[in-house]
Amino acid sequence: MKKLILFFILFPIFLFAKEYSLSEIINIGLNKNDDLRISKLSLENSNSSFKTSIYDFLPSINISGSQSESTTGSSTSANFSLSKSFSLNEPTYFNYKKSKIAKISSEYQYESSKQNVIYNIVLKYISVEENKNNLRIQKSNFQIQKDGLEKSRVLFQNKMISEMDLTDAEISKINAKISLKDAENSLKNSLEDLKNYVKIDDAEFQISETDFSKYIDPKIPEFSYNNDIVRDSLNLVSLKISKTSQKLSFLPDLTFSYSTNISNSDFKEDGNILDFNTDFENSHSHSLSCNISYSLWNILKHGENYKIFKRNLRSNTIAFNKAKRDLKRNYREQKRDLENLTQTYRLYKKKLNLAQKNYTQAAVKYEAGMINQIDFEKAKNTLLRAKLDEKKIQYQLIKSQINIEKLLSLKILNKG
């Protein structure tokens, strides 16, 4: 009676428990992941810095005005000035170039962070699917061993098998029970791991079944440089710009400056203090200047800094070339692994088909009394193991495929 009441209490919960698809979990994870949110803020900061570097090209504009009164009279004045200066080693230009590169680099960094979140979600999702499939098979295996033990007891009572055979059947049931418990625990842990990663607050969290076989792509992606390599190349460009700026520091400081000034002032013993003098002819001026200077300590001052920039550029170039070689090597290794798994997967599917055919024949022969219970159970176990192996290699194949996609900064299973 208690079990019946508990069933009616829990049944609506299980009936309406939401199952999350892979796409839904990815969308939730992308919206809630802390690392991705931080990367997004960093990207926004880079965009702001780039805009600021553009605004730095604008000339300086100043407007001022004053009015005063005294016992001798009143005074009013207004002033408008516009000025802009340029130099050989113009910091505004170099800041603009480096800010633009930093903006592009931040965009690649954000895409890498996004891809990393999707990659982790897919891996954890596959882990849940693996454990669900394993649990399903272990339940089936346990039922087979349980039924086999019951039949073995009947055969033992009829003295058709030995006590040793009966003991073997009991051990097989115990082993199946242990495997079943392990599978249940693994599924709970993988579900909890996925739920915590995407921050889903759902006590009845479950995922919907996904047929990963449709994602198996027989065509291996061609090699291409990933986002990390692109960002490293951008860093080299930025260092070259800094090196050029540092090199120009050896030259004399040559500065061109232009300004225009419009002013109006008037002093009156009486009248409206806002009654400006409207004659601008003598209050509008232009100024163009050229200054050149050179410090006697210039070479000493900038010489070591320039050497540091050169060494840093050389060091980063070496690291960049090494990263490219490592990427090509990793691609070749993962490509071989994927090719091998693809061939192995075909063999396991063939093995499964043969096991299914063998089981069908064994069932017919067992019903006809042509084989005994033990031979029939062997055919069952062979089919069960073939199913488990086929699914296992399928998940390995999918993992290998998304590893290459991540390596080359491609979309993970066309998601994101």
Secondary structure as UniProt FT lines:
FT   HELIX           2..16
FT   STRAND          19..20
FT   HELIX           22..32
FT   HELIX           34..55
FT   TURN            56..57
FT   STRAND          60..70
FT   TURN            71..72
FT   STRAND          73..87
FT   TURN            88..89
FT   HELIX           91..157
FT   TURN            158..159
FT   HELIX           163..198
FT   TURN            203..204
FT   STRAND          206..207
FT   HELIX           212..215
FT   HELIX           227..248
FT   TURN            249..250
FT   STRAND          253..268
FT   TURN            273..274
FT   TURN            281..283
FT   STRAND          284..293
FT   TURN            296..297
FT   HELIX           298..367
FT   TURN            368..369
FT   HELIX           373..407
FT   TURN            408..409
FT   TURN            413..414
//
